[in-house]
Amino acid sequence: MTSLKLPTDETDAEVTWEDQRNINQFSKLNIRLENYEEAYKTKKSEKEYLDDLTNELELADEDEPVKYRIGDAYVSLSLATAQVHIERAQSQLDKELGALSEKIDDIRTDMAKLKALLYGKFGKSINLEKD
């Protein structure tokens, strides 16, 4: 009985200094991407909280002071003043989310280029996918 050998994409390519540098760069980008994605998730959660808070304040009585958190302390503010602070915080979060989104997109682009380069040389003998 004869056995058939199926062709594989594995190669025994030698890893050069440049290849190792690219692998290390990919790893650094992957770690940075995870950090930015986590920060984006946190900022997005904060933004959703502020959106919910804005909706709640629309129902609040204008004559009663609102407890507003600044750092670890709560201060009593008028409804209008609290709304101004919340709008500023929302605006700041929008800017931060935009900046993080750009950074994430840039890193993904760089990673895609490195992935194509490394898979082109090493085929299936290198795994660059998240588990």
Backbone atoms as SQL, in Angstrom:
CREATE TABLE atoms (id INTEGER PRIMARY KEY, chain TEXT, resi INTEGER, resn TEXT, atom TEXT, x REAL, y REAL, z REAL);
INSERT INTO atoms VALUES
  (1, 'A', 1, 'MET', 'N', 0.838, -1.163, 0.000),
  (2, 'A', 1, 'MET', 'CA', 0.000, 0.000, 0.000),
  (3, 'A', 1, 'MET', 'C', 0.892, 1.238, 0.000),
  (4, 'A', 2, 'THR', 'N', 0.550, 2.183, -0.819),
  (5, 'A', 2, 'THR', 'CA', 1.341, 3.411, -0.906),
  (6, 'A', 2, 'THR', 'C', 0.609, 4.541, -0.207),
  (7, 'A', 3, 'SER', 'N', 1.354, 5.397, 0.369),
  (8, 'A', 3, 'SER', 'CA', 0.735, 6.546, 1.027),
  (9, 'A', 3, 'SER', 'C', 0.995, 7.791, 0.195),
  (10, 'A', 4, 'LEU', 'N', 0.016, 8.618, 0.163),
  (11, 'A', 4, 'LEU', 'CA', 0.137, 9.870, -0.576),
  (12, 'A', 4, 'LEU', 'C', 0.573, 10.971, 0.373),
  (13, 'A', 5, 'LYS', 'N', 1.520, 11.733, -0.055),
  (14, 'A', 5, 'LYS', 'CA', 1.936, 12.884, 0.733),
  (15, 'A', 5, 'LYS', 'C', 1.245, 14.114, 0.161),
  (16, 'A', 6, 'LEU', 'N', 0.557, 14.780, 1.031),
  (17, 'A', 6, 'LEU', 'CA', -0.108, 15.998, 0.600),
  (18, 'A', 6, 'LEU', 'C', 0.866, 17.159, 0.722),
  (19, 'A', 7, 'PRO', 'N', 0.843, 18.030, -0.249),
  (20, 'A', 7, 'PRO', 'CA', 1.743, 19.183, -0.141),
  (21, 'A', 7, 'PRO', 'C', 1.308, 20.078, 1.016),
  (22, 'A', 8, 'THR', 'N', 2.275, 20.600, 1.699),
  (23, 'A', 8, 'THR', 'CA', 1.975, 21.513, 2.806),
  (24, 'A', 8, 'THR', 'C', 2.582, 22.869, 2.506),
  (25, 'A', 9, 'ASP', 'N', 2.113, 23.827, 3.227),
  (26, 'A', 9, 'ASP', 'CA', 2.642, 25.174, 3.061),
  (27, 'A', 9, 'ASP', 'C', 3.813, 25.444, 3.990),
  (28, 'A', 10, 'GLU', 'N', 4.202, 24.453, 4.769),
  (29, 'A', 10, 'GLU', 'CA', 5.305, 24.662, 5.699),
  (30, 'A', 10, 'GLU', 'C', 6.615, 24.743, 4.932),
  (31, 'A', 11, 'THR', 'N', 7.422, 25.661, 5.363),
  (32, 'A', 11, 'THR', 'CA', 8.728, 25.823, 4.734),
  (33, 'A', 11, 'THR', 'C', 9.785, 25.768, 5.815),
  (34, 'A', 12, 'ASP', 'N', 10.975, 25.426, 5.416),
  (35, 'A', 12, 'ASP', 'CA', 12.100, 25.404, 6.340),
  (36, 'A', 12, 'ASP', 'C', 12.986, 26.614, 6.072),
  (37, 'A', 13, 'ALA', 'N', 12.353, 27.755, 5.932),
  (38, 'A', 13, 'ALA', 'CA', 13.090, 28.976, 5.638),
  (39, 'A', 13, 'ALA', 'C', 13.931, 29.371, 6.841),
  (40, 'A', 14, 'GLU', 'N', 15.092, 29.846, 6.564),
  (41, 'A', 14, 'GLU', 'CA', 15.985, 30.296, 7.629),
  (42, 'A', 14, 'GLU', 'C', 15.498, 31.652, 8.133),
  (43, 'A', 15, 'VAL', 'N', 15.533, 31.816, 9.436),
  (44, 'A', 15, 'VAL', 'CA', 15.093, 33.070, 10.049),
  (45, 'A', 15, 'VAL', 'C', 16.282, 34.020, 10.093),
  (46, 'A', 16, 'THR', 'N', 16.167, 35.081, 9.350),
  (47, 'A', 16, 'THR', 'CA', 17.238, 36.068, 9.317),
  (48, 'A', 16, 'THR', 'C', 17.020, 37.097, 10.418),
  (49, 'A', 17, 'TRP', 'N', 18.017, 37.958, 10.581),
  (50, 'A', 17, 'TRP', 'CA', 17.910, 39.017, 11.574),
  (51, 'A', 17, 'TRP', 'C', 16.722, 39.919, 11.244),
  (52, 'A', 18, 'GLU', 'N', 16.530, 40.212, 9.986),
  (53, 'A', 18, 'GLU', 'CA', 15.419, 41.055, 9.539),
  (54, 'A', 18, 'GLU', 'C', 14.073, 40.385, 9.844),
  (55, 'A', 19, 'ASP', 'N', 13.988, 39.074, 9.620),
  (56, 'A', 19, 'ASP', 'CA', 12.760, 38.335, 9.929),
  (57, 'A', 19, 'ASP', 'C', 12.458, 38.405, 11.424),
  (58, 'A', 20, 'GLN', 'N', 13.473, 38.209, 12.243),
  (59, 'A', 20, 'GLN', 'CA', 13.280, 38.258, 13.689),
  (60, 'A', 20, 'GLN', 'C', 12.844, 39.644, 14.135),
  (61, 'A', 21, 'ARG', 'N', 13.411, 40.651, 13.512),
  (62, 'A', 21, 'ARG', 'CA', 13.018, 42.027, 13.814),
  (63, 'A', 21, 'ARG', 'C', 11.542, 42.240, 13.468),
  (64, 'A', 22, 'ASN', 'N', 11.100, 41.712, 12.320),
  (65, 'A', 22, 'ASN', 'CA', 9.701, 41.836, 11.920),
  (66, 'A', 22, 'ASN', 'C', 8.768, 41.072, 12.869),
  (67, 'A', 23, 'ILE', 'N', 9.197, 39.905, 13.306),
  (68, 'A', 23, 'ILE', 'CA', 8.393, 39.116, 14.257),
  (69, 'A', 23, 'ILE', 'C', 8.269, 39.878, 15.573),
  (70, 'A', 24, 'ASN', 'N', 9.381, 40.433, 16.045),
  (71, 'A', 24, 'ASN', 'CA', 9.361, 41.213, 17.286),
  (72, 'A', 24, 'ASN', 'C', 8.480, 42.448, 17.146),
  (73, 'A', 25, 'GLN', 'N', 8.566, 43.111, 16.005),
  (74, 'A', 25, 'GLN', 'CA', 7.745, 44.293, 15.757),
  (75, 'A', 25, 'GLN', 'C', 6.259, 43.911, 15.759),
  (76, 'A', 26, 'PHE', 'N', 5.927, 42.781, 15.144),
  (77, 'A', 26, 'PHE', 'CA', 4.542, 42.305, 15.129),
  (78, 'A', 26, 'PHE', 'C', 4.062, 42.056, 16.562),
  (79, 'A', 27, 'SER', 'N', 4.905, 41.443, 17.364),
  (80, 'A', 27, 'SER', 'CA', 4.553, 41.158, 18.750),
  (81, 'A', 27, 'SER', 'C', 4.309, 42.448, 19.533),
  (82, 'A', 28, 'LYS', 'N', 5.173, 43.429, 19.359),
  (83, 'A', 28, 'LYS', 'CA', 5.000, 44.718, 20.034),
  (84, 'A', 28, 'LYS', 'C', 3.697, 45.384, 19.605),
  (85, 'A', 29, 'LEU', 'N', 3.421, 45.351, 18.302),
  (86, 'A', 29, 'LEU', 'CA', 2.189, 45.950, 17.799),
  (87, 'A', 29, 'LEU', 'C', 0.965, 45.235, 18.363),
  (88, 'A', 30, 'ASN', 'N', 1.059, 43.917, 18.478),
  (89, 'A', 30, 'ASN', 'CA', -0.059, 43.136, 19.005),
  (90, 'A', 30, 'ASN', 'C', -0.351, 43.518, 20.458),
  (91, 'A', 31, 'ILE', 'N', 0.678, 43.671, 21.259),
  (92, 'A', 31, 'ILE', 'CA', 0.508, 44.077, 22.655),
  (93, 'A', 31, 'ILE', 'C', -0.065, 45.489, 22.736),
  (94, 'A', 32, 'ARG', 'N', 0.468, 46.385, 21.916),
  (95, 'A', 32, 'ARG', 'CA', -0.026, 47.754, 21.895),
  (96, 'A', 32, 'ARG', 'C', -1.502, 47.787, 21.459),
  (97, 'A', 33, 'LEU', 'N', -1.852, 46.962, 20.477),
  (98, 'A', 33, 'LEU', 'CA', -3.234, 46.881, 20.008),
  (99, 'A', 33, 'LEU', 'C', -4.167, 46.439, 21.127),
  (100, 'A', 34, 'GLU', 'N', -3.762, 45.422, 21.866),
  (101, 'A', 34, 'GLU', 'CA', -4.584, 44.943, 22.984),
  (102, 'A', 34, 'GLU', 'C', -4.780, 46.037, 24.026),
  (103, 'A', 35, 'ASN', 'N', -3.725, 46.790, 24.315),
  (104, 'A', 35, 'ASN', 'CA', -3.825, 47.877, 25.296),
  (105, 'A', 35, 'ASN', 'C', -4.767, 48.980, 24.812),
  (106, 'A', 36, 'TYR', 'N', -4.629, 49.364, 23.549),
  (107, 'A', 36, 'TYR', 'CA', -5.498, 50.399, 22.996),
  (108, 'A', 36, 'TYR', 'C', -6.949, 49.923, 22.931),
  (109, 'A', 37, 'GLU', 'N', -7.166, 48.661, 22.581),
  (110, 'A', 37, 'GLU', 'CA', -8.532, 48.135, 22.526),
  (111, 'A', 37, 'GLU', 'C', -9.170, 48.130, 23.918),
  (112, 'A', 38, 'GLU', 'N', -8.392, 47.798, 24.928),
  (113, 'A', 38, 'GLU', 'CA', -8.903, 47.814, 26.303),
  (114, 'A', 38, 'GLU', 'C', -9.226, 49.248, 26.734),
  (115, 'A', 39, 'ALA', 'N', -8.342, 50.189, 26.402),
  (116, 'A', 39, 'ALA', 'CA', -8.589, 51.597, 26.730),
  (117, 'A', 39, 'ALA', 'C', -9.822, 52.102, 25.989),
  (118, 'A', 40, 'TYR', 'N', -9.977, 51.702, 24.735),
  (119, 'A', 40, 'TYR', 'CA', -11.142, 52.104, 23.943),
  (120, 'A', 40, 'TYR', 'C', -12.425, 51.580, 24.581),
  (121, 'A', 41, 'LYS', 'N', -12.385, 50.340, 25.008),
  (122, 'A', 41, 'LYS', 'CA', -13.554, 49.720, 25.642),
  (123, 'A', 41, 'LYS', 'C', -13.919, 50.474, 26.922),
  (124, 'A', 42, 'THR', 'N', -12.926, 50.833, 27.721),
  (125, 'A', 42, 'THR', 'CA', -13.158, 51.564, 28.965),
  (126, 'A', 42, 'THR', 'C', -13.741, 52.948, 28.683),
  (127, 'A', 43, 'LYS', 'N', -13.156, 53.658, 27.721),
  (128, 'A', 43, 'LYS', 'CA', -13.637, 55.003, 27.380),
  (129, 'A', 43, 'LYS', 'C', -15.057, 54.947, 26.817),
  (130, 'A', 44, 'LYS', 'N', -15.332, 53.927, 26.023),
  (131, 'A', 44, 'LYS', 'CA', -16.668, 53.777, 25.443),
  (132, 'A', 44, 'LYS', 'C', -17.694, 53.528, 26.553),
  (133, 'A', 45, 'SER', 'N', -17.314, 52.747, 27.533),
  (134, 'A', 45, 'SER', 'CA', -18.190, 52.486, 28.678),
  (135, 'A', 45, 'SER', 'C', -18.457, 53.777, 29.451),
  (136, 'A', 46, 'GLU', 'N', -17.428, 54.581, 29.651),
  (137, 'A', 46, 'GLU', 'CA', -17.587, 55.867, 30.325),
  (138, 'A', 46, 'GLU', 'C', -18.518, 56.783, 29.525),
  (139, 'A', 47, 'LYS', 'N', -18.362, 56.766, 28.216),
  (140, 'A', 47, 'LYS', 'CA', -19.205, 57.597, 27.335),
  (141, 'A', 47, 'LYS', 'C', -20.667, 57.166, 27.446),
  (142, 'A', 48, 'GLU', 'N', -20.912, 55.869, 27.453),
  (143, 'A', 48, 'GLU', 'CA', -22.281, 55.370, 27.589),
  (144, 'A', 48, 'GLU', 'C', -22.867, 55.771, 28.942),
  (145, 'A', 49, 'TYR', 'N', -22.046, 55.724, 29.973),
  (146, 'A', 49, 'TYR', 'CA', -22.487, 56.148, 31.300),
  (147, 'A', 49, 'TYR', 'C', -22.888, 57.624, 31.282),
  (148, 'A', 50, 'LEU', 'N', -22.077, 58.461, 30.662),
  (149, 'A', 50, 'LEU', 'CA', -22.395, 59.889, 30.593),
  (150, 'A', 50, 'LEU', 'C', -23.644, 60.144, 29.754),
  (151, 'A', 51, 'ASP', 'N', -23.827, 59.373, 28.692),
  (152, 'A', 51, 'ASP', 'CA', -25.044, 59.503, 27.884),
  (153, 'A', 51, 'ASP', 'C', -26.280, 59.169, 28.719),
  (154, 'A', 52, 'ASP', 'N', -26.190, 58.086, 29.496),
  (155, 'A', 52, 'ASP', 'CA', -27.305, 57.710, 30.374),
  (156, 'A', 52, 'ASP', 'C', -27.550, 58.789, 31.425),
  (157, 'A', 53, 'LEU', 'N', -26.468, 59.343, 31.951),
  (158, 'A', 53, 'LEU', 'CA', -26.575, 60.392, 32.960),
  (159, 'A', 53, 'LEU', 'C', -27.242, 61.630, 32.368),
  (160, 'A', 54, 'THR', 'N', -26.911, 61.977, 31.158),
  (161, 'A', 54, 'THR', 'CA', -27.536, 63.117, 30.485),
  (162, 'A', 54, 'THR', 'C', -29.040, 62.907, 30.374),
  (163, 'A', 55, 'ASN', 'N', -29.432, 61.697, 29.990),
  (164, 'A', 55, 'ASN', 'CA', -30.862, 61.388, 29.877),
  (165, 'A', 55, 'ASN', 'C', -31.558, 61.482, 31.236),
  (166, 'A', 56, 'GLU', 'N', -30.893, 61.021, 32.288),
  (167, 'A', 56, 'GLU', 'CA', -31.473, 61.092, 33.627),
  (168, 'A', 56, 'GLU', 'C', -31.616, 62.535, 34.102),
  (169, 'A', 57, 'LEU', 'N', -30.627, 63.360, 33.782),
  (170, 'A', 57, 'LEU', 'CA', -30.674, 64.751, 34.225),
  (171, 'A', 57, 'LEU', 'C', -31.767, 65.551, 33.526),
  (172, 'A', 58, 'GLU', 'N', -32.189, 65.102, 32.362),
  (173, 'A', 58, 'GLU', 'CA', -33.285, 65.781, 31.679),
  (174, 'A', 58, 'GLU', 'C', -34.576, 65.683, 32.488),
  (175, 'A', 59, 'LEU', 'N', -34.662, 64.642, 33.306),
  (176, 'A', 59, 'LEU', 'CA', -35.859, 64.438, 34.118),
  (177, 'A', 59, 'LEU', 'C', -35.747, 65.069, 35.506),
  (178, 'A', 60, 'ALA', 'N', -34.570, 65.574, 35.839),
  (179, 'A', 60, 'ALA', 'CA', -34.330, 66.107, 37.186),
  (180, 'A', 60, 'ALA', 'C', -35.000, 67.460, 37.375),
  (181, 'A', 61, 'ASP', 'N', -35.286, 67.764, 38.643),
  (182, 'A', 61, 'ASP', 'CA', -35.874, 69.056, 39.019),
  (183, 'A', 61, 'ASP', 'C', -34.777, 70.114, 38.981),
  (184, 'A', 62, 'GLU', 'N', -35.042, 71.246, 38.323),
  (185, 'A', 62, 'GLU', 'CA', -34.022, 72.282, 38.156),
  (186, 'A', 62, 'GLU', 'C', -33.674, 72.993, 39.453),
  (187, 'A', 63, 'ASP', 'N', -34.569, 72.943, 40.430),
  (188, 'A', 63, 'ASP', 'CA', -34.325, 73.664, 41.684),
  (189, 'A', 63, 'ASP', 'C', -33.435, 72.896, 42.650),
  (190, 'A', 64, 'GLU', 'N', -33.361, 71.588, 42.491),
  (191, 'A', 64, 'GLU', 'CA', -32.565, 70.782, 43.419),
  (192, 'A', 64, 'GLU', 'C', -31.124, 70.671, 42.929),
  (193, 'A', 65, 'PRO', 'N', -30.168, 70.757, 43.849),
  (194, 'A', 65, 'PRO', 'CA', -28.759, 70.593, 43.442),
  (195, 'A', 65, 'PRO', 'C', -28.476, 69.145, 43.028),
  (196, 'A', 66, 'VAL', 'N', -27.507, 69.013, 42.158),
  (197, 'A', 66, 'VAL', 'CA', -27.113, 67.699, 41.647),
  (198, 'A', 66, 'VAL', 'C', -25.751, 67.354, 42.223),
  (199, 'A', 67, 'LYS', 'N', -25.597, 66.121, 42.690),
  (200, 'A', 67, 'LYS', 'CA', -24.289, 65.669, 43.178),
  (201, 'A', 67, 'LYS', 'C', -23.458, 65.279, 41.954),
  (202, 'A', 68, 'TYR', 'N', -22.326, 65.927, 41.794),
  (203, 'A', 68, 'TYR', 'CA', -21.444, 65.680, 40.656),
  (204, 'A', 68, 'TYR', 'C', -20.094, 65.227, 41.178),
  (205, 'A', 69, 'ARG', 'N', -19.583, 64.147, 40.615),
  (206, 'A', 69, 'ARG', 'CA', -18.310, 63.598, 41.081),
  (207, 'A', 69, 'ARG', 'C', -17.149, 64.279, 40.370),
  (208, 'A', 70, 'ILE', 'N', -16.231, 64.763, 41.182),
  (209, 'A', 70, 'ILE', 'CA', -14.979, 65.314, 40.670),
  (210, 'A', 70, 'ILE', 'C', -13.874, 64.570, 41.397),
  (211, 'A', 71, 'GLY', 'N', -13.183, 63.711, 40.690),
  (212, 'A', 71, 'GLY', 'CA', -12.162, 62.877, 41.323),
  (213, 'A', 71, 'GLY', 'C', -12.828, 61.881, 42.253),
  (214, 'A', 72, 'ASP', 'N', -12.473, 61.932, 43.519),
  (215, 'A', 72, 'ASP', 'CA', -13.056, 61.030, 44.517),
  (216, 'A', 72, 'ASP', 'C', -14.130, 61.710, 45.353),
  (217, 'A', 73, 'ALA', 'N', -14.388, 62.973, 45.092),
  (218, 'A', 73, 'ALA', 'CA', -15.343, 63.735, 45.902),
  (219, 'A', 73, 'ALA', 'C', -16.598, 64.067, 45.091),
  (220, 'A', 74, 'TYR', 'N', -17.682, 64.257, 45.806),
  (221, 'A', 74, 'TYR', 'CA', -18.926, 64.694, 45.195),
  (222, 'A', 74, 'TYR', 'C', -19.213, 66.115, 45.644),
  (223, 'A', 75, 'VAL', 'N', -19.590, 66.971, 44.696),
  (224, 'A', 75, 'VAL', 'CA', -19.931, 68.351, 45.003),
  (225, 'A', 75, 'VAL', 'C', -21.345, 68.621, 44.515),
  (226, 'A', 76, 'SER', 'N', -22.016, 69.513, 45.190),
  (227, 'A', 76, 'SER', 'CA', -23.371, 69.903, 44.793),
  (228, 'A', 76, 'SER', 'C', -23.277, 71.030, 43.772),
  (229, 'A', 77, 'LEU', 'N', -23.888, 70.808, 42.632),
  (230, 'A', 77, 'LEU', 'CA', -23.907, 71.802, 41.560),
  (231, 'A', 77, 'LEU', 'C', -25.345, 72.028, 41.122),
  (232, 'A', 78, 'SER', 'N', -25.568, 73.165, 40.499),
  (233, 'A', 78, 'SER', 'CA', -26.886, 73.385, 39.908),
  (234, 'A', 78, 'SER', 'C', -27.017, 72.446, 38.702),
  (235, 'A', 79, 'LEU', 'N', -28.247, 72.210, 38.305),
  (236, 'A', 79, 'LEU', 'CA', -28.486, 71.305, 37.179),
  (237, 'A', 79, 'LEU', 'C', -27.788, 71.791, 35.915),
  (238, 'A', 80, 'ALA', 'N', -27.875, 73.090, 35.635),
  (239, 'A', 80, 'ALA', 'CA', -27.262, 73.649, 34.424),
  (240, 'A', 80, 'ALA', 'C', -25.741, 73.491, 34.441),
  (241, 'A', 81, 'THR', 'N', -25.135, 73.748, 35.596),
  (242, 'A', 81, 'THR', 'CA', -23.679, 73.623, 35.723),
  (243, 'A', 81, 'THR', 'C', -23.250, 72.168, 35.551),
  (244, 'A', 82, 'ALA', 'N', -23.998, 71.251, 36.141),
  (245, 'A', 82, 'ALA', 'CA', -23.682, 69.824, 36.010),
  (246, 'A', 82, 'ALA', 'C', -23.790, 69.391, 34.556),
  (247, 'A', 83, 'GLN', 'N', -24.801, 69.879, 33.855),
  (248, 'A', 83, 'GLN', 'CA', -24.960, 69.524, 32.443),
  (249, 'A', 83, 'GLN', 'C', -23.805, 70.048, 31.604),
  (250, 'A', 84, 'VAL', 'N', -23.317, 71.248, 31.923),
  (251, 'A', 84, 'VAL', 'CA', -22.165, 71.803, 31.201),
  (252, 'A', 84, 'VAL', 'C', -20.935, 70.928, 31.431),
  (253, 'A', 85, 'HIS', 'N', -20.703, 70.517, 32.673),
  (254, 'A', 85, 'HIS', 'CA', -19.559, 69.654, 32.986),
  (255, 'A', 85, 'HIS', 'C', -19.676, 68.319, 32.250),
  (256, 'A', 86, 'ILE', 'N', -20.868, 67.778, 32.208),
  (257, 'A', 86, 'ILE', 'CA', -21.074, 66.489, 31.528),
  (258, 'A', 86, 'ILE', 'C', -20.845, 66.633, 30.032),
  (259, 'A', 87, 'GLU', 'N', -21.318, 67.723, 29.435),
  (260, 'A', 87, 'GLU', 'CA', -21.102, 67.949, 28.002),
  (261, 'A', 87, 'GLU', 'C', -19.615, 68.063, 27.681),
  (262, 'A', 88, 'ARG', 'N', -18.875, 68.743, 28.551),
  (263, 'A', 88, 'ARG', 'CA', -17.417, 68.857, 28.355),
  (264, 'A', 88, 'ARG', 'C', -16.753, 67.483, 28.439),
  (265, 'A', 89, 'ALA', 'N', -17.179, 66.706, 29.433),
  (266, 'A', 89, 'ALA', 'CA', -16.602, 65.366, 29.596),
  (267, 'A', 89, 'ALA', 'C', -16.934, 64.489, 28.386),
  (268, 'A', 90, 'GLN', 'N', -18.152, 64.605, 27.872),
  (269, 'A', 90, 'GLN', 'CA', -18.537, 63.833, 26.687),
  (270, 'A', 90, 'GLN', 'C', -17.709, 64.249, 25.475),
  (271, 'A', 91, 'SER', 'N', -17.510, 65.538, 25.321),
  (272, 'A', 91, 'SER', 'CA', -16.705, 66.048, 24.213),
  (273, 'A', 91, 'SER', 'C', -15.269, 65.530, 24.306),
  (274, 'A', 92, 'GLN', 'N', -14.713, 65.576, 25.510),
  (275, 'A', 92, 'GLN', 'CA', -13.350, 65.072, 25.719),
  (276, 'A', 92, 'GLN', 'C', -13.264, 63.580, 25.414),
  (277, 'A', 93, 'LEU', 'N', -14.258, 62.825, 25.872),
  (278, 'A', 93, 'LEU', 'CA', -14.267, 61.381, 25.595),
  (279, 'A', 93, 'LEU', 'C', -14.398, 61.100, 24.109),
  (280, 'A', 94, 'ASP', 'N', -15.191, 61.896, 23.405),
  (281, 'A', 94, 'ASP', 'CA', -15.322, 61.725, 21.950),
  (282, 'A', 94, 'ASP', 'C', -13.971, 61.909, 21.266),
  (283, 'A', 95, 'LYS', 'N', -13.225, 62.923, 21.699),
  (284, 'A', 95, 'LYS', 'CA', -11.894, 63.166, 21.131),
  (285, 'A', 95, 'LYS', 'C', -10.969, 61.989, 21.432),
  (286, 'A', 96, 'GLU', 'N', -10.989, 61.518, 22.673),
  (287, 'A', 96, 'GLU', 'CA', -10.124, 60.406, 23.067),
  (288, 'A', 96, 'GLU', 'C', -10.496, 59.132, 22.313),
  (289, 'A', 97, 'LEU', 'N', -11.793, 58.884, 22.156),
  (290, 'A', 97, 'LEU', 'CA', -12.229, 57.697, 21.409),
  (291, 'A', 97, 'LEU', 'C', -11.785, 57.786, 19.948),
  (292, 'A', 98, 'GLY', 'N', -11.882, 58.968, 19.370),
  (293, 'A', 98, 'GLY', 'CA', -11.434, 59.160, 17.984),
  (294, 'A', 98, 'GLY', 'C', -9.943, 58.905, 17.838),
  (295, 'A', 99, 'ALA', 'N', -9.162, 59.433, 18.778),
  (296, 'A', 99, 'ALA', 'CA', -7.706, 59.244, 18.732),
  (297, 'A', 99, 'ALA', 'C', -7.349, 57.766, 18.906),
  (298, 'A', 100, 'LEU', 'N', -8.011, 57.099, 19.845),
  (299, 'A', 100, 'LEU', 'CA', -7.745, 55.673, 20.050),
  (300, 'A', 100, 'LEU', 'C', -8.141, 54.858, 18.833),
  (301, 'A', 101, 'SER', 'N', -9.248, 55.218, 18.219),
  (302, 'A', 101, 'SER', 'CA', -9.704, 54.511, 17.023),
  (303, 'A', 101, 'SER', 'C', -8.688, 54.648, 15.887),
  (304, 'A', 102, 'GLU', 'N', -8.141, 55.840, 15.727),
  (305, 'A', 102, 'GLU', 'CA', -7.118, 56.055, 14.698),
  (306, 'A', 102, 'GLU', 'C', -5.874, 55.218, 14.977),
  (307, 'A', 103, 'LYS', 'N', -5.445, 55.211, 16.241),
  (308, 'A', 103, 'LYS', 'CA', -4.272, 54.424, 16.608),
  (309, 'A', 103, 'LYS', 'C', -4.512, 52.941, 16.353),
  (310, 'A', 104, 'ILE', 'N', -5.694, 52.456, 16.704),
  (311, 'A', 104, 'ILE', 'CA', -6.038, 51.044, 16.481),
  (312, 'A', 104, 'ILE', 'C', -6.009, 50.724, 14.998),
  (313, 'A', 105, 'ASP', 'N', -6.583, 51.600, 14.174),
  (314, 'A', 105, 'ASP', 'CA', -6.590, 51.378, 12.724),
  (315, 'A', 105, 'ASP', 'C', -5.168, 51.363, 12.158),
  (316, 'A', 106, 'ASP', 'N', -4.333, 52.303, 12.623),
  (317, 'A', 106, 'ASP', 'CA', -2.943, 52.361, 12.153),
  (318, 'A', 106, 'ASP', 'C', -2.184, 51.084, 12.518),
  (319, 'A', 107, 'ILE', 'N', -2.372, 50.622, 13.737),
  (320, 'A', 107, 'ILE', 'CA', -1.681, 49.409, 14.179),
  (321, 'A', 107, 'ILE', 'C', -2.161, 48.205, 13.382),
  (322, 'A', 108, 'ARG', 'N', -3.454, 48.114, 13.152),
  (323, 'A', 108, 'ARG', 'CA', -3.983, 46.987, 12.368),
  (324, 'A', 108, 'ARG', 'C', -3.430, 46.995, 10.948),
  (325, 'A', 109, 'THR', 'N', -3.277, 48.180, 10.379),
  (326, 'A', 109, 'THR', 'CA', -2.698, 48.293, 9.038),
  (327, 'A', 109, 'THR', 'C', -1.253, 47.805, 9.037),
  (328, 'A', 110, 'ASP', 'N', -0.476, 48.262, 10.016),
  (329, 'A', 110, 'ASP', 'CA', 0.926, 47.839, 10.120),
  (330, 'A', 110, 'ASP', 'C', 1.030, 46.330, 10.350),
  (331, 'A', 111, 'MET', 'N', 0.144, 45.803, 11.193),
  (332, 'A', 111, 'MET', 'CA', 0.163, 44.365, 11.471),
  (333, 'A', 111, 'MET', 'C', -0.196, 43.553, 10.221),
  (334, 'A', 112, 'ALA', 'N', -1.131, 44.054, 9.435),
  (335, 'A', 112, 'ALA', 'CA', -1.521, 43.349, 8.208),
  (336, 'A', 112, 'ALA', 'C', -0.347, 43.286, 7.232),
  (337, 'A', 113, 'LYS', 'N', 0.405, 44.369, 7.137),
  (338, 'A', 113, 'LYS', 'CA', 1.587, 44.378, 6.258),
  (339, 'A', 113, 'LYS', 'C', 2.624, 43.361, 6.740),
  (340, 'A', 114, 'LEU', 'N', 2.892, 43.374, 8.046),
  (341, 'A', 114, 'LEU', 'CA', 3.866, 42.427, 8.598),
  (342, 'A', 114, 'LEU', 'C', 3.382, 40.987, 8.457),
  (343, 'A', 115, 'LYS', 'N', 2.097, 40.779, 8.652),
  (344, 'A', 115, 'LYS', 'CA', 1.523, 39.437, 8.524),
  (345, 'A', 115, 'LYS', 'C', 1.732, 38.908, 7.106),
  (346, 'A', 116, 'ALA', 'N', 1.424, 39.748, 6.125),
  (347, 'A', 116, 'ALA', 'CA', 1.585, 39.336, 4.726),
  (348, 'A', 116, 'ALA', 'C', 3.043, 39.003, 4.434),
  (349, 'A', 117, 'LEU', 'N', 3.936, 39.824, 4.927),
  (350, 'A', 117, 'LEU', 'CA', 5.367, 39.607, 4.705),
  (351, 'A', 117, 'LEU', 'C', 5.837, 38.302, 5.353),
  (352, 'A', 118, 'LEU', 'N', 5.457, 38.101, 6.613),
  (353, 'A', 118, 'LEU', 'CA', 5.920, 36.913, 7.342),
  (354, 'A', 118, 'LEU', 'C', 5.257, 35.633, 6.833),
  (355, 'A', 119, 'TYR', 'N', 3.957, 35.678, 6.560),
  (356, 'A', 119, 'TYR', 'CA', 3.302, 34.493, 6.014),
  (357, 'A', 119, 'TYR', 'C', 3.824, 34.179, 4.611),
  (358, 'A', 120, 'GLY', 'N', 4.194, 35.223, 3.868),
  (359, 'A', 120, 'GLY', 'CA', 4.768, 35.013, 2.542),
  (360, 'A', 120, 'GLY', 'C', 6.078, 34.247, 2.604),
  (361, 'A', 121, 'LYS', 'N', 6.858, 34.489, 3.629),
  (362, 'A', 121, 'LYS', 'CA', 8.143, 33.812, 3.748),
  (363, 'A', 121, 'LYS', 'C', 8.026, 32.470, 4.469),
  (364, 'A', 122, 'PHE', 'N', 7.236, 32.425, 5.542),
  (365, 'A', 122, 'PHE', 'CA', 7.222, 31.228, 6.383),
  (366, 'A', 122, 'PHE', 'C', 6.001, 30.334, 6.199),
  (367, 'A', 123, 'GLY', 'N', 4.992, 30.809, 5.521),
  (368, 'A', 123, 'GLY', 'CA', 3.804, 29.987, 5.308),
  (369, 'A', 123, 'GLY', 'C', 3.155, 29.591, 6.623),
  (370, 'A', 124, 'LYS', 'N', 2.798, 28.322, 6.731),
  (371, 'A', 124, 'LYS', 'CA', 2.117, 27.836, 7.923),
  (372, 'A', 124, 'LYS', 'C', 3.062, 27.512, 9.066),
  (373, 'A', 125, 'SER', 'N', 4.331, 27.668, 8.869),
  (374, 'A', 125, 'SER', 'CA', 5.253, 27.350, 9.957),
  (375, 'A', 125, 'SER', 'C', 5.333, 28.486, 10.979),
  (376, 'A', 126, 'ILE', 'N', 4.603, 29.548, 10.755),
  (377, 'A', 126, 'ILE', 'CA', 4.529, 30.628, 11.742),
  (378, 'A', 126, 'ILE', 'C', 3.051, 30.912, 11.997),
  (379, 'A', 127, 'ASN', 'N', 2.721, 31.151, 13.263),
  (380, 'A', 127, 'ASN', 'CA', 1.354, 31.436, 13.626),
  (381, 'A', 127, 'ASN', 'C', 1.290, 32.848, 14.204),
  (382, 'A', 128, 'LEU', 'N', 0.588, 33.724, 13.524),
  (383, 'A', 128, 'LEU', 'CA', 0.473, 35.106, 13.966),
  (384, 'A', 128, 'LEU', 'C', -0.945, 35.442, 14.404),
  (385, 'A', 129, 'GLU', 'N', -1.777, 34.451, 14.499),
  (386, 'A', 129, 'GLU', 'CA', -3.178, 34.664, 14.887),
  (387, 'A', 129, 'GLU', 'C', -3.329, 34.572, 16.382),
  (388, 'A', 130, 'LYS', 'N', -4.340, 35.298, 16.913),
  (389, 'A', 130, 'LYS', 'CA', -4.652, 35.187, 18.339),
  (390, 'A', 130, 'LYS', 'C', -5.295, 33.848, 18.575),
  (391, 'A', 131, 'ASP', 'N', -5.020, 33.271, 19.730),
  (392, 'A', 131, 'ASP', 'CA', -5.601, 31.971, 20.028),
  (393, 'A', 131, 'ASP', 'C', -7.034, 32.057, 20.427);
